[in-house]
Amino acid sequence: DADVTQTPRNRITKTGKRIMLECSQTKGHDRMYWYRQDPGLGLRLIYYSFDVKDINKGEISDGYSVSRQAQAKFSLSLESAIPNQTALYFCATSKLSTGELFFGEGSRLTVL
Amino acid sequence: AQSVSQHNHHVILSEAASLELGCNYSYGGTVNLFWYVQYPGQHLQLLLKYFSGDPLVKGIKGFEAEFIKSKFSFNLRKPSVQWSDTAEYFCAVILFSGGYNKLIFGAGTRLAVHP
């Protein structure tokens, strides 16, 4: 079983719809992250959380929100999806000390 | 501004050719360095990492990277590539500054290896 699990893996939705991407981890890491990947742009950080009560915006947080329901769960919401949010989204966790990231398998979102 | 540059966006090689992918970062302080690989349709996986010590680090699948502090570089190398190395490769740098750390990814290099 994967240590970092994302659901759904694929989702097609329409402009204006609310979408939630969920992430759960069994690695016991305090730190969790949401990234989006776009061709030629690499990975860009949306939000990150160092523990349940600590949530921070990344470089591209506009249009997104997050919830850290527990140490092991970190969900990403698009309140009103738009086509330029079509991307591959990755959840990741990391150890406090080294910063090495452990990625989920990705959630491919298409907004029509 | 702090950044990570991967100079080659697309690289095409034949099998058995040697590979070197460049990665440079702009930060004068303490760093941890990573190379991640993303095979087609898969998530990112750690290829190798440098935290301290010997600047030449060896990773999985015959890859290695050399940290040259004076050049702010962490280039990835493999002496002889295989078709199965076709993937996208990301350099990432963690910058440490007074108890705060910041992770920055490069834009990625897409490698295609032809038989």
HADDOCK unambig.tbl for C-alpha pairs under 7 A between the chains (distance, minus, plus):
assign (segid A and resid 40 and name CA) (segid B and resid 107 and name CA) 5.99 0.50 0.50
assign (segid A and resid 41 and name CA) (segid B and resid 107 and name CA) 4.95 0.50 0.50
assign (segid A and resid 42 and name CA) (segid B and resid 105 and name CA) 6.80 0.50 0.50
assign (segid A and resid 42 and name CA) (segid B and resid 106 and name CA) 6.21 0.50 0.50
assign (segid A and resid 42 and name CA) (segid B and resid 107 and name CA) 3.91 0.50 0.50
assign (segid A and resid 42 and name CA) (segid B and resid 108 and name CA) 5.45 0.50 0.50
assign (segid A and resid 43 and name CA) (segid B and resid 105 and name CA) 6.27 0.50 0.50
assign (segid A and resid 99 and name CA) (segid B and resid 94 and name CA) 6.93 0.50 0.50
assign (segid A and resid 103 and name CA) (segid B and resid 43 and name CA) 6.56 0.50 0.50
assign (segid A and resid 103 and name CA) (segid B and resid 44 and name CA) 6.14 0.50 0.50
assign (segid A and resid 104 and name CA) (segid B and resid 43 and name CA) 6.50 0.50 0.50
assign (segid A and resid 105 and name CA) (segid B and resid 42 and name CA) 6.35 0.50 0.50
assign (segid A and resid 105 and name CA) (segid B and resid 43 and name CA) 4.67 0.50 0.50
assign (segid A and resid 106 and name CA) (segid B and resid 43 and name CA) 6.19 0.50 0.50
